[in-house]
Amino acid sequence: MAEAATVEAREVSKVFFSGSDPVWALDGVSLTLDPGSFTCIVGPSGCGKSTLLRIMGGLEPLTSGEVRRPQSG
């Protein structure tokens, strides 16, 4: 059986543009998720929760920072 791996986000930022105006969805977020841990990400609507999860899952490109996640396969 493969060993579980830590998922880590370091100084992750994401900028969207509304016209020519930048909108910061995330600004320098760091998070470490250890194997077997249970983590909840909570906050008001529009604060970047889904954006962070999409970035950590590899579904959304980040503007800056780094995400380390287990390699499949």
PDB file of N, CA, C, O and CB in Angstrom:
ATOM      1  N   MET A   1       0.850  -1.186   0.000  1.00  0.00           N
ATOM      2  CA  MET A   1       0.000   0.000   0.000  1.00  0.00           C
ATOM      3  C   MET A   1       0.889   1.242   0.000  1.00  0.00           C
ATOM      4  O   MET A   1       1.891   1.294   0.714  1.00  0.00           O
ATOM      5  CB  MET A   1      -0.963   0.003   1.229  1.00  0.00           C
ATOM      6  N   ALA A   2       0.521   2.233  -0.798  1.00  0.00           N
ATOM      7  CA  ALA A   2       1.296   3.473  -0.887  1.00  0.00           C
ATOM      8  C   ALA A   2       1.117   4.299   0.388  1.00  0.00           C
ATOM      9  O   ALA A   2       0.043   4.322   0.990  1.00  0.00           O
ATOM     10  CB  ALA A   2       0.870   4.297  -2.129  1.00  0.00           C
ATOM     11  N   GLU A   3       2.174   4.960   0.772  1.00  0.00           N
ATOM     12  CA  GLU A   3       2.128   5.826   1.945  1.00  0.00           C
ATOM     13  C   GLU A   3       1.415   7.137   1.595  1.00  0.00           C
ATOM     14  O   GLU A   3       1.638   7.705   0.526  1.00  0.00           O
ATOM     15  CB  GLU A   3       3.562   6.107   2.477  1.00  0.00           C
ATOM     16  N   ALA A   4       0.562   7.607   2.497  1.00  0.00           N
ATOM     17  CA  ALA A   4      -0.141   8.878   2.282  1.00  0.00           C
ATOM     18  C   ALA A   4       0.862  10.025   2.295  1.00  0.00           C
ATOM     19  O   ALA A   4       1.914   9.939   2.929  1.00  0.00           O
ATOM     20  CB  ALA A   4      -1.236   9.099   3.366  1.00  0.00           C
ATOM     21  N   ALA A   5       0.525  11.089   1.593  1.00  0.00           N
ATOM     22  CA  ALA A   5       1.433  12.235   1.495  1.00  0.00           C
ATOM     23  C   ALA A   5       0.747  13.511   1.968  1.00  0.00           C
ATOM     24  O   ALA A   5      -0.475  13.644   1.900  1.00  0.00           O
ATOM     25  CB  ALA A   5       1.931  12.407   0.049  1.00  0.00           C
ATOM     26  N   THR A   6       1.549  14.425   2.440  1.00  0.00           N
ATOM     27  CA  THR A   6       1.063  15.726   2.874  1.00  0.00           C
ATOM     28  C   THR A   6       0.771  16.603   1.659  1.00  0.00           C
ATOM     29  O   THR A   6       1.508  16.581   0.673  1.00  0.00           O
ATOM     30  CB  THR A   6       2.088  16.409   3.805  1.00  0.00           C
ATOM     31  N   VAL A   7      -0.307  17.371   1.741  1.00  0.00           N
ATOM     32  CA  VAL A   7      -0.623  18.384   0.723  1.00  0.00           C
ATOM     33  C   VAL A   7      -0.295  19.729   1.343  1.00  0.00           C
ATOM     34  O   VAL A   7      -0.712  20.017   2.465  1.00  0.00           O
ATOM     35  CB  VAL A   7      -2.143  18.313   0.250  1.00  0.00           C
ATOM     36  N   GLU A   8       0.444  20.548   0.625  1.00  0.00           N
ATOM     37  CA  GLU A   8       0.908  21.807   1.201  1.00  0.00           C
ATOM     38  C   GLU A   8       0.756  22.956   0.208  1.00  0.00           C
ATOM     39  O   GLU A   8       1.109  22.831  -0.964  1.00  0.00           O
ATOM     40  CB  GLU A   8       2.368  21.683   1.643  1.00  0.00           C
ATOM     41  N   ALA A   9       0.232  24.061   0.690  1.00  0.00           N
ATOM     42  CA  ALA A   9       0.155  25.303  -0.084  1.00  0.00           C
ATOM     43  C   ALA A   9       1.049  26.321   0.601  1.00  0.00           C
ATOM     44  O   ALA A   9       0.974  26.501   1.816  1.00  0.00           O
ATOM     45  CB  ALA A   9      -1.328  25.830  -0.201  1.00  0.00           C
ATOM     46  N   ARG A  10       1.890  26.985  -0.171  1.00  0.00           N
ATOM     47  CA  ARG A  10       2.811  27.987   0.389  1.00  0.00           C
ATOM     48  C   ARG A  10       2.612  29.319  -0.320  1.00  0.00           C
ATOM     49  O   ARG A  10       2.808  29.424  -1.531  1.00  0.00           O
ATOM     50  CB  ARG A  10       4.291  27.520   0.258  1.00  0.00           C
ATOM     51  N   GLU A  11       2.222  30.330   0.442  1.00  0.00           N
ATOM     52  CA  GLU A  11       2.104  31.697  -0.068  1.00  0.00           C
ATOM     53  C   GLU A  11       1.306  31.765  -1.380  1.00  0.00           C
ATOM     54  O   GLU A  11       1.696  32.458  -2.319  1.00  0.00           O
ATOM     55  CB  GLU A  11       3.495  32.290  -0.279  1.00  0.00           C
ATOM     56  N   VAL A  12       0.195  31.041  -1.426  1.00  0.00           N
ATOM     57  CA  VAL A  12      -0.630  30.977  -2.633  1.00  0.00           C
ATOM     58  C   VAL A  12      -1.443  32.262  -2.801  1.00  0.00           C
ATOM     59  O   VAL A  12      -2.110  32.715  -1.871  1.00  0.00           O
ATOM     60  CB  VAL A  12      -1.569  29.755  -2.581  1.00  0.00           C
ATOM     61  N   SER A  13      -1.376  32.831  -3.986  1.00  0.00           N
ATOM     62  CA  SER A  13      -2.168  34.005  -4.338  1.00  0.00           C
ATOM     63  C   SER A  13      -2.872  33.752  -5.659  1.00  0.00           C
ATOM     64  O   SER A  13      -2.354  33.053  -6.530  1.00  0.00           O
ATOM     65  CB  SER A  13      -1.281  35.274  -4.423  1.00  0.00           C
ATOM     66  N   LYS A  14      -4.052  34.326  -5.796  1.00  0.00           N
ATOM     67  CA  LYS A  14      -4.819  34.221  -7.032  1.00  0.00           C
ATOM     68  C   LYS A  14      -5.480  35.556  -7.309  1.00  0.00           C
ATOM     69  O   LYS A  14      -6.162  36.116  -6.451  1.00  0.00           O
ATOM     70  CB  LYS A  14      -5.875  33.086  -6.947  1.00  0.00           C
ATOM     71  N   VAL A  15      -5.272  36.060  -8.518  1.00  0.00           N
ATOM     72  CA  VAL A  15      -5.871  37.318  -8.947  1.00  0.00           C
ATOM     73  C   VAL A  15      -6.781  37.036 -10.135  1.00  0.00           C
ATOM     74  O   VAL A  15      -6.383  36.374 -11.094  1.00  0.00           O
ATOM     75  CB  VAL A  15      -4.778  38.372  -9.314  1.00  0.00           C
ATOM     76  N   PHE A  16      -7.999  37.543 -10.058  1.00  0.00           N
ATOM     77  CA  PHE A  16      -8.917  37.549 -11.184  1.00  0.00           C
ATOM     78  C   PHE A  16      -9.026  38.997 -11.647  1.00  0.00           C
ATOM     79  O   PHE A  16      -8.688  39.916 -10.902  1.00  0.00           O
ATOM     80  CB  PHE A  16     -10.329  36.946 -10.800  1.00  0.00           C
ATOM     81  N   PHE A  17      -9.491  39.199 -12.855  1.00  0.00           N
ATOM     82  CA  PHE A  17      -9.654  40.566 -13.340  1.00  0.00           C
ATOM     83  C   PHE A  17     -11.110  40.842 -13.662  1.00  0.00           C
ATOM     84  O   PHE A  17     -11.771  40.067 -14.353  1.00  0.00           O
ATOM     85  CB  PHE A  17      -8.780  40.811 -14.575  1.00  0.00           C
ATOM     86  N   SER A  18     -11.596  41.965 -13.148  1.00  0.00           N
ATOM     87  CA  SER A  18     -12.929  42.468 -13.453  1.00  0.00           C
ATOM     88  C   SER A  18     -12.715  43.674 -14.360  1.00  0.00           C
ATOM     89  O   SER A  18     -12.465  44.783 -13.888  1.00  0.00           O
ATOM     90  CB  SER A  18     -13.749  42.845 -12.137  1.00  0.00           C
ATOM     91  N   GLY A  19     -12.819  43.443 -15.674  1.00  0.00           N
ATOM     92  CA  GLY A  19     -12.391  44.475 -16.614  1.00  0.00           C
ATOM     93  C   GLY A  19     -10.886  44.565 -16.536  1.00  0.00           C
ATOM     94  O   GLY A  19     -10.199  43.568 -16.760  1.00  0.00           O
ATOM     95  N   SER A  20     -10.356  45.736 -16.225  1.00  0.00           N
ATOM     96  CA  SER A  20      -8.911  45.884 -16.058  1.00  0.00           C
ATOM     97  C   SER A  20      -8.511  45.947 -14.583  1.00  0.00           C
ATOM     98  O   SER A  20      -7.332  46.097 -14.264  1.00  0.00           O
ATOM     99  CB  SER A  20      -8.428  47.137 -16.779  1.00  0.00           C
ATOM    100  N   ASP A  21      -9.493  45.832 -13.686  1.00  0.00           N
ATOM    101  CA  ASP A  21      -9.218  45.924 -12.251  1.00  0.00           C
ATOM    102  C   ASP A  21      -8.910  44.559 -11.653  1.00  0.00           C
ATOM    103  O   ASP A  21      -9.686  43.621 -11.834  1.00  0.00           O
ATOM    104  CB  ASP A  21     -10.402  46.551 -11.524  1.00  0.00           C
ATOM    105  N   PRO A  22      -7.770  44.428 -10.932  1.00  0.00           N
ATOM    106  CA  PRO A  22      -7.459  43.155 -10.284  1.00  0.00           C
ATOM    107  C   PRO A  22      -8.336  42.929  -9.049  1.00  0.00           C
ATOM    108  O   PRO A  22      -8.614  43.854  -8.286  1.00  0.00           O
ATOM    109  CB  PRO A  22      -5.978  43.109  -9.892  1.00  0.00           C
ATOM    110  N   VAL A  23      -8.761  41.679  -8.874  1.00  0.00           N
ATOM    111  CA  VAL A  23      -9.517  41.266  -7.686  1.00  0.00           C
ATOM    112  C   VAL A  23      -8.751  40.102  -7.065  1.00  0.00           C
ATOM    113  O   VAL A  23      -8.630  39.034  -7.665  1.00  0.00           O
ATOM    114  CB  VAL A  23     -11.018  40.857  -8.044  1.00  0.00           C
ATOM    115  N   TRP A  24      -8.237  40.322  -5.857  1.00  0.00           N
ATOM    116  CA  TRP A  24      -7.447  39.297  -5.168  1.00  0.00           C
ATOM    117  C   TRP A  24      -8.381  38.331  -4.464  1.00  0.00           C
ATOM    118  O   TRP A  24      -9.023  38.686  -3.475  1.00  0.00           O
ATOM    119  CB  TRP A  24      -6.459  39.936  -4.155  1.00  0.00           C
ATOM    120  N   ALA A  25      -8.456  37.093  -4.982  1.00  0.00           N
ATOM    121  CA  ALA A  25      -9.266  36.059  -4.342  1.00  0.00           C
ATOM    122  C   ALA A  25      -8.492  35.438  -3.184  1.00  0.00           C
ATOM    123  O   ALA A  25      -9.078  35.084  -2.161  1.00  0.00           O
ATOM    124  CB  ALA A  25      -9.678  34.973  -5.363  1.00  0.00           C
ATOM    125  N   LEU A  26      -7.187  35.306  -3.343  1.00  0.00           N
ATOM    126  CA  LEU A  26      -6.300  34.772  -2.299  1.00  0.00           C
ATOM    127  C   LEU A  26      -5.034  35.621  -2.287  1.00  0.00           C
ATOM    128  O   LEU A  26      -4.559  36.054  -3.337  1.00  0.00           O
ATOM    129  CB  LEU A  26      -5.960  33.246  -2.544  1.00  0.00           C
ATOM    130  N   ASP A  27      -4.495  35.854  -1.101  1.00  0.00           N
ATOM    131  CA  ASP A  27      -3.301  36.678  -0.992  1.00  0.00           C
ATOM    132  C   ASP A  27      -2.365  36.103   0.056  1.00  0.00           C
ATOM    133  O   ASP A  27      -2.500  36.408   1.240  1.00  0.00           O
ATOM    134  CB  ASP A  27      -3.668  38.127  -0.647  1.00  0.00           C
ATOM    135  N   GLY A  28      -1.413  35.270  -0.366  1.00  0.00           N
ATOM    136  CA  GLY A  28      -0.402  34.723   0.524  1.00  0.00           C
ATOM    137  C   GLY A  28      -0.904  33.671   1.492  1.00  0.00           C
ATOM    138  O   GLY A  28      -0.503  33.667   2.656  1.00  0.00           O
ATOM    139  N   VAL A  29      -1.779  32.771   1.036  1.00  0.00           N
ATOM    140  CA  VAL A  29      -2.343  31.723   1.901  1.00  0.00           C
ATOM    141  C   VAL A  29      -1.380  30.550   1.993  1.00  0.00           C
ATOM    142  O   VAL A  29      -0.888  30.058   0.978  1.00  0.00           O
ATOM    143  CB  VAL A  29      -3.718  31.247   1.370  1.00  0.00           C
ATOM    144  N   SER A  30      -1.115  30.106   3.214  1.00  0.00           N
ATOM    145  CA  SER A  30      -0.300  28.915   3.445  1.00  0.00           C
ATOM    146  C   SER A  30      -1.096  27.930   4.284  1.00  0.00           C
ATOM    147  O   SER A  30      -1.788  28.317   5.225  1.00  0.00           O
ATOM    148  CB  SER A  30       1.042  29.277   4.142  1.00  0.00           C
ATOM    149  N   LEU A  31      -0.991  26.644   3.932  1.00  0.00           N
ATOM    150  CA  LEU A  31      -1.791  25.608   4.584  1.00  0.00           C
ATOM    151  C   LEU A  31      -1.102  24.272   4.397  1.00  0.00           C
ATOM    152  O   LEU A  31      -0.603  23.983   3.309  1.00  0.00           O
ATOM    153  CB  LEU A  31      -3.239  25.566   4.017  1.00  0.00           C
ATOM    154  N   THR A  32      -1.063  23.448   5.443  1.00  0.00           N
ATOM    155  CA  THR A  32      -0.522  22.098   5.356  1.00  0.00           C
ATOM    156  C   THR A  32      -1.587  21.118   5.812  1.00  0.00           C
ATOM    157  O   THR A  32      -2.151  21.259   6.897  1.00  0.00           O
ATOM    158  CB  THR A  32       0.770  21.952   6.207  1.00  0.00           C
ATOM    159  N   LEU A  33      -1.860  20.120   4.977  1.00  0.00           N
ATOM    160  CA  LEU A  33      -2.836  19.082   5.303  1.00  0.00           C
ATOM    161  C   LEU A  33      -2.095  17.762   5.445  1.00  0.00           C
ATOM    162  O   LEU A  33      -1.606  17.205   4.462  1.00  0.00           O
ATOM    163  CB  LEU A  33      -3.957  18.985   4.212  1.00  0.00           C
ATOM    164  N   ASP A  34      -2.017  17.271   6.662  1.00  0.00           N
ATOM    165  CA  ASP A  34      -1.290  16.035   6.943  1.00  0.00           C
ATOM    166  C   ASP A  34      -2.156  14.817   6.669  1.00  0.00           C
ATOM    167  O   ASP A  34      -3.380  14.889   6.778  1.00  0.00           O
ATOM    168  CB  ASP A  34      -0.804  16.018   8.391  1.00  0.00           C
ATOM    169  N   PRO A  35      -1.531  13.694   6.314  1.00  0.00           N
ATOM    170  CA  PRO A  35      -2.276  12.463   6.067  1.00  0.00           C
ATOM    171  C   PRO A  35      -3.133  12.088   7.286  1.00  0.00           C
ATOM    172  O   PRO A  35      -2.666  12.136   8.424  1.00  0.00           O
ATOM    173  CB  PRO A  35      -1.307  11.313   5.719  1.00  0.00           C
ATOM    174  N   GLY A  36      -4.371  11.722   7.032  1.00  0.00           N
ATOM    175  CA  GLY A  36      -5.270  11.306   8.099  1.00  0.00           C
ATOM    176  C   GLY A  36      -5.915  12.445   8.857  1.00  0.00           C
ATOM    177  O   GLY A  36      -6.743  12.206   9.735  1.00  0.00           O
ATOM    178  N   SER A  37      -5.554  13.686   8.538  1.00  0.00           N
ATOM    179  CA  SER A  37      -6.132  14.823   9.255  1.00  0.00           C
ATOM    180  C   SER A  37      -7.497  15.166   8.673  1.00  0.00           C
ATOM    181  O   SER A  37      -7.819  14.783   7.549  1.00  0.00           O
ATOM    182  CB  SER A  37      -5.194  16.049   9.189  1.00  0.00           C
ATOM    183  N   PHE A  38      -8.284  15.882   9.442  1.00  0.00           N
ATOM    184  CA  PHE A  38      -9.607  16.347   9.021  1.00  0.00           C
ATOM    185  C   PHE A  38      -9.585  17.860   9.121  1.00  0.00           C
ATOM    186  O   PHE A  38      -9.368  18.410  10.200  1.00  0.00           O
ATOM    187  CB  PHE A  38     -10.769  15.721   9.901  1.00  0.00           C
ATOM    188  N   THR A  39      -9.806  18.530   8.009  1.00  0.00           N
ATOM    189  CA  THR A  39      -9.700  19.980   7.965  1.00  0.00           C
ATOM    190  C   THR A  39     -10.968  20.581   7.376  1.00  0.00           C
ATOM    191  O   THR A  39     -11.491  20.085   6.378  1.00  0.00           O
ATOM    192  CB  THR A  39      -8.472  20.411   7.150  1.00  0.00           C
ATOM    193  N   CYS A  40     -11.457  21.642   7.992  1.00  0.00           N
ATOM    194  CA  CYS A  40     -12.601  22.392   7.470  1.00  0.00           C
ATOM    195  C   CYS A  40     -12.120  23.792   7.107  1.00  0.00           C
ATOM    196  O   CYS A  40     -11.386  24.430   7.862  1.00  0.00           O
ATOM    197  CB  CYS A  40     -13.778  22.450   8.512  1.00  0.00           C
ATOM    198  N   ILE A  41     -12.541  24.246   5.954  1.00  0.00           N
ATOM    199  CA  ILE A  41     -12.227  25.611   5.531  1.00  0.00           C
ATOM    200  C   ILE A  41     -13.544  26.366   5.531  1.00  0.00           C
ATOM    201  O   ILE A  41     -14.446  26.065   4.749  1.00  0.00           O
ATOM    202  CB  ILE A  41     -11.523  25.654   4.105  1.00  0.00           C
ATOM    203  N   VAL A  42     -13.647  27.350   6.418  1.00  0.00           N
ATOM    204  CA  VAL A  42     -14.898  28.088   6.571  1.00  0.00           C
ATOM    205  C   VAL A  42     -14.665  29.580   6.366  1.00  0.00           C
ATOM    206  O   VAL A  42     -13.553  30.078   6.541  1.00  0.00           O
ATOM    207  CB  VAL A  42     -15.515  27.831   7.957  1.00  0.00           C
ATOM    208  N   GLY A  43     -15.714  30.272   5.998  1.00  0.00           N
ATOM    209  CA  GLY A  43     -15.641  31.709   5.819  1.00  0.00           C
ATOM    210  C   GLY A  43     -16.858  32.180   5.059  1.00  0.00           C
ATOM    211  O   GLY A  43     -17.642  31.371   4.562  1.00  0.00           O
ATOM    212  N   PRO A  44     -17.016  33.481   4.967  1.00  0.00           N
ATOM    213  CA  PRO A  44     -18.183  34.029   4.279  1.00  0.00           C
ATOM    214  C   PRO A  44     -18.117  33.792   2.767  1.00  0.00           C
ATOM    215  O   PRO A  44     -17.065  33.469   2.216  1.00  0.00           O
ATOM    216  CB  PRO A  44     -18.303  35.523   4.566  1.00  0.00           C
ATOM    217  N   SER A  45     -19.248  33.957   2.128  1.00  0.00           N
ATOM    218  CA  SER A  45     -19.340  33.829   0.681  1.00  0.00           C
ATOM    219  C   SER A  45     -18.364  34.794   0.006  1.00  0.00           C
ATOM    220  O   SER A  45     -18.291  35.973   0.354  1.00  0.00           O
ATOM    221  CB  SER A  45     -20.783  34.093   0.204  1.00  0.00           C
ATOM    222  N   GLY A  46     -17.616  34.265  -0.969  1.00  0.00           N
ATOM    223  CA  GLY A  46     -16.705  35.117  -1.727  1.00  0.00           C
ATOM    224  C   GLY A  46     -15.342  35.333  -1.116  1.00  0.00           C
ATOM    225  O   GLY A  46     -14.588  36.183  -1.589  1.00  0.00           O
ATOM    226  N   CYS A  47     -14.997  34.582  -0.067  1.00  0.00           N
ATOM    227  CA  CYS A  47     -13.710  34.829   0.594  1.00  0.00           C
ATOM    228  C   CYS A  47     -12.555  34.003   0.024  1.00  0.00           C
ATOM    229  O   CYS A  47     -11.412  34.182   0.446  1.00  0.00           O
ATOM    230  CB  CYS A  47     -13.840  34.543   2.063  1.00  0.00           C
ATOM    231  N   GLY A  48     -12.834  33.088  -0.943  1.00  0.00           N
ATOM    232  CA  GLY A  48     -11.754  32.342  -1.578  1.00  0.00           C
ATOM    233  C   GLY A  48     -11.668  30.868  -1.224  1.00  0.00           C
ATOM    234  O   GLY A  48     -10.714  30.201  -1.625  1.00  0.00           O
ATOM    235  N   LYS A  49     -12.636  30.338  -0.484  1.00  0.00           N
ATOM    236  CA  LYS A  49     -12.589  28.925  -0.089  1.00  0.00           C
ATOM    237  C   LYS A  49     -12.537  27.997  -1.295  1.00  0.00           C
ATOM    238  O   LYS A  49     -11.651  27.148  -1.392  1.00  0.00           O
ATOM    239  CB  LYS A  49     -13.797  28.579   0.771  1.00  0.00           C
ATOM    240  N   SER A  50     -13.479  28.157  -2.208  1.00  0.00           N
ATOM    241  CA  SER A  50     -13.537  27.284  -3.392  1.00  0.00           C
ATOM    242  C   SER A  50     -12.328  27.497  -4.287  1.00  0.00           C
ATOM    243  O   SER A  50     -11.811  26.538  -4.860  1.00  0.00           O
ATOM    244  CB  SER A  50     -14.825  27.537  -4.188  1.00  0.00           C
ATOM    245  N   THR A  51     -11.876  28.715  -4.416  1.00  0.00           N
ATOM    246  CA  THR A  51     -10.691  29.007  -5.229  1.00  0.00           C
ATOM    247  C   THR A  51      -9.480  28.278  -4.660  1.00  0.00           C
ATOM    248  O   THR A  51      -8.716  27.677  -5.415  1.00  0.00           O
ATOM    249  CB  THR A  51     -10.424  30.534  -5.288  1.00  0.00           C
ATOM    250  N   LEU A  52      -9.291  28.320  -3.342  1.00  0.00           N
ATOM    251  CA  LEU A  52      -8.174  27.617  -2.708  1.00  0.00           C
ATOM    252  C   LEU A  52      -8.257  26.117  -2.966  1.00  0.00           C
ATOM    253  O   LEU A  52      -7.256  25.495  -3.322  1.00  0.00           O
ATOM    254  CB  LEU A  52      -8.156  27.892  -1.198  1.00  0.00           C
ATOM    255  N   LEU A  53      -9.437  25.531  -2.792  1.00  0.00           N
ATOM    256  CA  LEU A  53      -9.578  24.090  -3.005  1.00  0.00           C
ATOM    257  C   LEU A  53      -9.365  23.713  -4.469  1.00  0.00           C
ATOM    258  O   LEU A  53      -8.773  22.672  -4.754  1.00  0.00           O
ATOM    259  CB  LEU A  53     -10.956  23.623  -2.545  1.00  0.00           C
ATOM    260  N   ARG A  54      -9.834  24.536  -5.394  1.00  0.00           N
ATOM    261  CA  ARG A  54      -9.620  24.269  -6.811  1.00  0.00           C
ATOM    262  C   ARG A  54      -8.124  24.344  -7.159  1.00  0.00           C
ATOM    263  O   ARG A  54      -7.631  23.537  -7.947  1.00  0.00           O
ATOM    264  CB  ARG A  54     -10.422  25.269  -7.671  1.00  0.00           C
ATOM    265  N   ILE A  55      -7.421  25.289  -6.585  1.00  0.00           N
ATOM    266  CA  ILE A  55      -5.978  25.397  -6.811  1.00  0.00           C
ATOM    267  C   ILE A  55      -5.261  24.185  -6.220  1.00  0.00           C
ATOM    268  O   ILE A  55      -4.406  23.584  -6.870  1.00  0.00           O
ATOM    269  CB  ILE A  55      -5.424  26.704  -6.195  1.00  0.00           C
ATOM    270  N   MET A  56      -5.612  23.832  -4.992  1.00  0.00           N
ATOM    271  CA  MET A  56      -4.945  22.695  -4.345  1.00  0.00           C
ATOM    272  C   MET A  56      -5.235  21.382  -5.067  1.00  0.00           C
ATOM    273  O   MET A  56      -4.417  20.463  -5.037  1.00  0.00           O
ATOM    274  CB  MET A  56      -5.381  22.589  -2.886  1.00  0.00           C
ATOM    275  N   GLY A  57      -6.395  21.292  -5.714  1.00  0.00           N
ATOM    276  CA  GLY A  57      -6.742  20.098  -6.475  1.00  0.00           C
ATOM    277  C   GLY A  57      -6.195  20.084  -7.891  1.00  0.00           C
ATOM    278  O   GLY A  57      -6.379  19.107  -8.616  1.00  0.00           O
ATOM    279  N   GLY A  58      -5.527  21.155  -8.292  1.00  0.00           N
ATOM    280  CA  GLY A  58      -4.939  21.221  -9.622  1.00  0.00           C
ATOM    281  C   GLY A  58      -5.924  21.609 -10.709  1.00  0.00           C
ATOM    282  O   GLY A  58      -5.638  21.427 -11.893  1.00  0.00           O
ATOM    283  N   LEU A  59      -7.085  22.142 -10.329  1.00  0.00           N
ATOM    284  CA  LEU A  59      -8.112  22.511 -11.299  1.00  0.00           C
ATOM    285  C   LEU A  59      -8.048  23.970 -11.724  1.00  0.00           C
ATOM    286  O   LEU A  59      -8.661  24.359 -12.719  1.00  0.00           O
ATOM    287  CB  LEU A  59      -9.464  22.221 -10.734  1.00  0.00           C
ATOM    288  N   GLU A  60      -7.314  24.771 -10.981  1.00  0.00           N
ATOM    289  CA  GLU A  60      -7.251  26.222 -11.231  1.00  0.00           C
ATOM    290  C   GLU A  60      -5.786  26.647 -11.134  1.00  0.00           C
ATOM    291  O   GLU A  60      -5.116  26.278 -10.170  1.00  0.00           O
ATOM    292  CB  GLU A  60      -8.151  27.033 -10.204  1.00  0.00           C
ATOM    293  N   PRO A  61      -5.270  27.406 -12.092  1.00  0.00           N
ATOM    294  CA  PRO A  61      -3.891  27.882 -11.979  1.00  0.00           C
ATOM    295  C   PRO A  61      -3.775  28.965 -10.903  1.00  0.00           C
ATOM    296  O   PRO A  61      -4.700  29.753 -10.706  1.00  0.00           O
ATOM    297  CB  PRO A  61      -3.397  28.423 -13.335  1.00  0.00           C
ATOM    298  N   LEU A  62      -2.657  28.997 -10.224  1.00  0.00           N
ATOM    299  CA  LEU A  62      -2.441  30.045  -9.226  1.00  0.00           C
ATOM    300  C   LEU A  62      -1.662  31.191  -9.842  1.00  0.00           C
ATOM    301  O   LEU A  62      -0.981  31.015 -10.852  1.00  0.00           O
ATOM    302  CB  LEU A  62      -1.697  29.491  -7.994  1.00  0.00           C
ATOM    303  N   THR A  63      -1.762  32.353  -9.241  1.00  0.00           N
ATOM    304  CA  THR A  63      -1.034  33.527  -9.724  1.00  0.00           C
ATOM    305  C   THR A  63       0.395  33.490  -9.214  1.00  0.00           C
ATOM    306  O   THR A  63       1.334  33.770  -9.959  1.00  0.00           O
ATOM    307  CB  THR A  63      -1.731  34.832  -9.280  1.00  0.00           C
ATOM    308  N   SER A  64       0.562  33.141  -7.932  1.00  0.00           N
ATOM    309  CA  SER A  64       1.892  33.005  -7.367  1.00  0.00           C
ATOM    310  C   SER A  64       1.829  32.038  -6.195  1.00  0.00           C
ATOM    311  O   SER A  64       0.751  31.717  -5.694  1.00  0.00           O
ATOM    312  CB  SER A  64       2.455  34.380  -6.924  1.00  0.00           C
ATOM    313  N   GLY A  65       2.984  31.583  -5.770  1.00  0.00           N
ATOM    314  CA  GLY A  65       3.075  30.628  -4.674  1.00  0.00           C
ATOM    315  C   GLY A  65       3.353  29.238  -5.198  1.00  0.00           C
ATOM    316  O   GLY A  65       3.787  29.060  -6.337  1.00  0.00           O
ATOM    317  N   GLU A  66       3.096  28.247  -4.345  1.00  0.00           N
ATOM    318  CA  GLU A  66       3.427  26.872  -4.679  1.00  0.00           C
ATOM    319  C   GLU A  66       2.456  25.933  -3.985  1.00  0.00           C
ATOM    320  O   GLU A  66       2.066  26.164  -2.841  1.00  0.00           O
ATOM    321  CB  GLU A  66       4.876  26.545  -4.284  1.00  0.00           C
ATOM    322  N   VAL A  67       2.068  24.871  -4.683  1.00  0.00           N
ATOM    323  CA  VAL A  67       1.263  23.804  -4.086  1.00  0.00           C
ATOM    324  C   VAL A  67       2.012  22.500  -4.307  1.00  0.00           C
ATOM    325  O   VAL A  67       2.403  22.171  -5.428  1.00  0.00           O
ATOM    326  CB  VAL A  67      -0.190  23.748  -4.705  1.00  0.00           C
ATOM    327  N   ARG A  68       2.203  21.770  -3.230  1.00  0.00           N
ATOM    328  CA  ARG A  68       2.832  20.440  -3.315  1.00  0.00           C
ATOM    329  C   ARG A  68       1.776  19.425  -2.926  1.00  0.00           C
ATOM    330  O   ARG A  68       1.201  19.490  -1.839  1.00  0.00           O
ATOM    331  CB  ARG A  68       4.112  20.324  -2.383  1.00  0.00           C
ATOM    332  N   ARG A  69       1.529  18.488  -3.824  1.00  0.00           N
ATOM    333  CA  ARG A  69       0.546  17.448  -3.578  1.00  0.00           C
ATOM    334  C   ARG A  69       1.103  16.127  -4.073  1.00  0.00           C
ATOM    335  O   ARG A  69       2.037  16.105  -4.874  1.00  0.00           O
ATOM    336  CB  ARG A  69      -0.803  17.775  -4.266  1.00  0.00           C
ATOM    337  N   PRO A  70       0.535  15.027  -3.602  1.00  0.00           N
ATOM    338  CA  PRO A  70       1.022  13.717  -4.044  1.00  0.00           C
ATOM    339  C   PRO A  70       0.882  13.569  -5.548  1.00  0.00           C
ATOM    340  O   PRO A  70      -0.100  14.025  -6.133  1.00  0.00           O
ATOM    341  CB  PRO A  70       0.264  12.591  -3.334  1.00  0.00           C
ATOM    342  N   GLN A  71       1.848  12.942  -6.165  1.00  0.00           N
ATOM    343  CA  GLN A  71       1.781  12.656  -7.593  1.00  0.00           C
ATOM    344  C   GLN A  71       0.979  11.383  -7.804  1.00  0.00           C
ATOM    345  O   GLN A  71       1.181  10.397  -7.096  1.00  0.00           O
ATOM    346  CB  GLN A  71       3.201  12.522  -8.207  1.00  0.00           C
ATOM    347  N   SER A  72       0.078  11.398  -8.763  1.00  0.00           N
ATOM    348  CA  SER A  72      -0.731  10.206  -9.033  1.00  0.00           C
ATOM    349  C   SER A  72       0.110   9.214  -9.837  1.00  0.00           C
ATOM    350  O   SER A  72       0.975   9.575 -10.636  1.00  0.00           O
ATOM    351  CB  SER A  72      -2.047  10.576  -9.804  1.00  0.00           C
ATOM    352  N   GLY A  73      -0.193   7.969  -9.580  1.00  0.00           N
ATOM    353  CA  GLY A  73       0.292   6.944 -10.364  1.00  0.00           C
ATOM    354  C   GLY A  73       1.507   6.251 -10.368  1.00  0.00           C
ATOM    355  O   GLY A  73       1.703   5.354 -11.189  1.00  0.00           O
TER     356      GLY A  73
END
